[in-house]
Structure formats: structure tokens, C-alpha cells
Amino acid sequence: MTERSSHLRTTVDAYDAVAVRYAAFVRDALDTLPLDRAILAAFADLVRAAGGGPVAELGCGPGQTTAHLRDLGLDAFGVDLSPVMIGLAREAYPDLRFEVGSMDDLDLADGTLSGIASWYSVIHTPPHDLPAYLAEFRRVLAPGGHLLLAFFESEGDPVTAFGHKVTTAYRWPVDELARLTRDAGFAEVGRMLREPVEGERYRRGHLLMRVGA
């Protein structure tokens, strides 16, 4: 088994094991997070202003954020590595499309998406693998397409591993993650950092990017 396949298998097994509890925990999470809703709304506005088109939530879990993007007027669908998560998403939102797949090897043609939302889904990616994920995001986005990355921010420290409740995750300095994303062919549109709310441990980071010229 390669290092990549071992990491993916560990992530799938971890999320499959907690999928039902995780789905219940996150179902209404956005209701109490106005800044998170605001950055998702800005992403939706940018996609619509650029002409609209299909939007993928990559690492969609049980589908609640994909459904929120749909409610914001986007033609959204979800992709996740966990078959159990995809089953829960299909059950909860039967009117939406959900597929099992890996974010670094998408079954999509070049330039077919108008937007990608990666809502805390690259957090488990080993840092040395992240450029390949960003390159895949760039491949499937059309010119002018937008990318929204949500992540745990390291508050000035280097990339830092931490004990996520499901499996190992990484906190990123916002400037370093923005640099990697620019290196992959994106231009920064904006960023938002917010302090942790009750029950959270770390500052949350959000980057809005657009496919560069």
C-alpha cells in the first residue's frame, strides 16, 4: 500500500465509523455561525456574477453545506471519500447529487466547474500532498471559476498537526496556504479569519480564490 492510499484508507475508515454521529453534530452548525454563512454567501455571489454553472463541494460529508449552497441559488453537488457519508447525504437530500470520490482524482473533465467549496475538507491532507489537490481543483475549474477553502488557522505558527476528533488534521498559516493556492494558478479575492466560538479550539480561516488569467 502506498503512502497516499494508506492516508486515504485511514481517513475513510475514520469517517465511516463516526458518520451517523458526525451528521447529527454538523446538521445545524451553520445556524449559529453568521460569519461562516457570510463567506459562503460571498462565494455564491461571486459564482453567480461570473455566469453561474455547476459547483462541487469536495469533501461534502453528510451534505449539509452542499444543501446550503443549493439554497443560495447554486447548482451544487457533493463528492466525498466516505461511502457511508455519501449514503447519509443522499438520504437527507434526495434531490441533490452526491458521489463517492477523491478530491485529488476527480471524475470530471477539465474546466467543467464554475466553483469548488472545500469546507474543512483538506484539513486531513498531509502538507506535502496538498499541492496535488490544489492542482486538481485548478484542472476542473473553468476560467474565472472560484474556490473557497475553509481550514483551521495556525495563528502564525508553521503548519501544525493536531488531534482532530476523527483523525489527524493540520492547521495552516493563512499566508502559506494562500501562497500554495497562488502557485497552483489562483488569484486571491479575499480572506476571512474568525476567532473560535464556544466549543471550538482554534481560529478558523477562509480563503476566496479565483482561477487566474
C-alpha positions in Angstrom: 0.0 0.0 0.0 1.4 3.4 -1.0 1.6 6.3 1.5 -1.2 8.1 -0.4 -3.5 5.1 -0.3 -2.7 4.4 3.3 -3.7 8.0 4.3 -6.9 7.9 2.3 -7.9 4.5 3.8 -7.3 5.8 7.3 -9.5 8.8 6.6 -12.3 6.8 5.0 -12.3 4.3 7.9 -12.3 7.0 10.5 -15.2 8.9 8.9 -17.2 5.8 8.1 -17.0 4.8 11.8 -18.4 8.1 13.1 -20.7 9.1 10.2 -24.0 9.0 11.9 -22.9 10.9 15.0 -21.0 13.4 12.8 -24.0 14.0 10.7 -26.1 14.8 13.7 -23.4 17.1 15.1 -23.0 19.3 12.0 -26.5 19.3 10.6 -27.5 22.7 12.0 -24.0 24.1 12.7 -24.2 27.0 10.3 -27.3 28.3 12.1 -25.1 29.8 14.8 -22.1 30.8 12.7 -23.0 34.1 10.9 -19.5 34.8 9.6 -19.3 31.3 8.0 -22.7 31.9 6.4 -21.4 35.3 5.1 -18.3 33.8 3.4 -20.5 31.1 1.8 -22.9 33.8 0.6 -20.0 35.8 -0.9 -18.7 32.7 -2.7 -22.2 32.1 -4.1 -22.5 35.7 -5.2 -19.1 35.5 -7.0 -20.1 32.3 -8.8 -23.4 33.8 -9.9 -21.8 37.0 -11.0 -19.3 35.1 -13.2 -22.2 33.4 -15.0 -23.1 30.5 -12.7 -22.6 26.9 -13.6 -22.0 23.7 -11.6 -20.4 23.9 -8.2 -18.8 21.0 -6.3 -18.5 20.7 -2.6 -15.4 18.5 -2.3 -15.4 16.5 1.0 -19.1 17.1 1.4 -19.6 14.7 4.3 -23.3 14.3 5.1 -24.3 17.0 2.7 -25.5 19.9 4.8 -23.2 22.5 3.3 -24.0 21.3 -0.2 -27.6 21.8 0.6 -26.8 25.3 1.9 -25.1 26.2 -1.3 -28.2 25.0 -3.2 -30.3 27.2 -1.0 -28.0 30.1 -2.0 -29.0 29.6 -5.6 -26.1 27.4 -6.8 -26.2 24.3 -9.0 -24.4 22.3 -6.3 -23.4 18.7 -5.9 -21.2 16.9 -3.4 -18.2 14.5 -3.5 -16.8 12.6 -0.6 -14.4 9.8 0.0 -16.6 8.1 2.6 -19.3 5.8 1.2 -21.2 6.0 4.5 -21.2 9.8 4.4 -22.5 9.8 0.8 -25.2 7.4 1.8 -26.3 9.7 4.6 -26.2 12.7 2.3 -28.3 11.0 -0.3 -30.9 10.0 2.3 -31.1 13.5 3.8 -31.1 15.4 0.5 -32.6 13.1 -2.2 -33.0 16.0 -4.6 -29.2 16.6 -4.7 -26.4 14.7 -6.4 -23.7 13.1 -4.3 -20.8 10.9 -5.5 -18.1 8.9 -3.8 -14.7 10.2 -5.0 -11.3 11.5 -4.0 -10.5 15.2 -4.2 -7.2 14.6 -5.8 -8.5 12.4 -8.6 -11.9 13.7 -9.6 -14.0 12.0 -12.3 -14.6 15.4 -14.0 -13.4 16.8 -17.3 -11.1 19.8 -17.4 -12.7 23.1 -16.9 -16.2 21.8 -16.1 -16.9 23.6 -12.8 -17.7 27.2 -12.0 -16.9 26.8 -8.3 -15.4 24.5 -5.7 -16.1 24.7 -2.0 -13.6 22.8 0.2 -15.3 23.3 3.5 -12.8 22.0 6.1 -12.1 19.1 3.8 -8.4 19.5 3.0 -7.6 19.6 6.7 -6.6 15.9 6.8 -4.3 16.2 3.7 -0.6 15.7 4.6 1.0 19.0 3.8 3.3 17.6 1.1 0.3 16.3 -0.7 -1.7 19.5 -0.7 -0.2 21.0 -3.9 -1.5 18.0 -5.9 -5.0 18.6 -4.5 -4.9 22.3 -5.5 -3.7 21.3 -9.0 -6.7 19.0 -9.4 -9.0 21.8 -8.2 -7.4 24.1 -10.8 -7.8 21.4 -13.5 -11.5 21.0 -13.1 -12.4 24.7 -12.7 -13.3 26.8 -15.8 -11.5 30.1 -16.4 -12.9 32.6 -13.9 -14.0 29.8 -11.6 -13.9 30.4 -7.8 -12.5 28.3 -5.0 -13.5 28.6 -1.3 -11.2 27.0 1.2 -12.1 26.7 4.9 -9.5 25.4 7.3 -8.1 25.6 10.8 -5.6 28.5 11.1 -2.3 28.1 12.9 -2.2 31.7 14.2 1.3 32.4 12.9 2.9 29.1 13.7 4.1 26.7 11.0 1.8 24.0 9.6 0.9 22.1 12.7 -0.7 18.6 13.1 -3.3 18.2 15.8 -5.6 15.6 17.3 -8.8 16.2 15.4 -11.7 14.2 16.9 -12.0 12.0 13.8 -8.4 11.6 12.5 -5.2 13.6 12.3 -5.6 17.1 10.8 -3.4 20.1 10.1 -3.6 23.8 11.0 -2.2 26.2 8.3 -0.9 29.7 8.4 -3.2 31.7 6.2 -0.4 33.3 4.2 1.3 30.0 3.5 -2.0 28.4 2.3 -2.7 31.4 0.1 0.8 31.2 -1.4 0.4 27.5 -2.3 -3.0 28.3 -3.8 -1.5 31.1 -5.9 1.3 28.7 -7.0 -1.5 26.4 -8.3 -2.8 29.1 -10.6 -5.3 31.0 -8.4 -5.6 34.7 -7.6 -6.8 35.8 -4.2 -10.1 37.5 -4.0 -10.3 37.8 -0.2 -9.9 36.1 3.2 -11.7 35.9 6.5 -10.4 34.8 9.8 -12.6 34.4 12.8 -11.9 33.6 16.5 -13.1 30.2 17.9 -16.6 30.2 19.3 -17.7 28.2 22.3 -16.8 24.5 21.8 -14.1 25.3 19.2 -10.3 25.2 19.9 -8.7 27.1 17.0 -9.1 30.1 14.9 -10.9 29.4 11.6 -9.5 30.6 8.2 -11.3 31.1 4.9 -9.8 31.9 1.5 -11.7 33.0 -1.6 -9.7 32.4 -4.7 -10.4 32.8 -8.5 -8.7 31.0 -11.4 -6.1 33.4 -12.6 -5.6 34.6 -16.1 
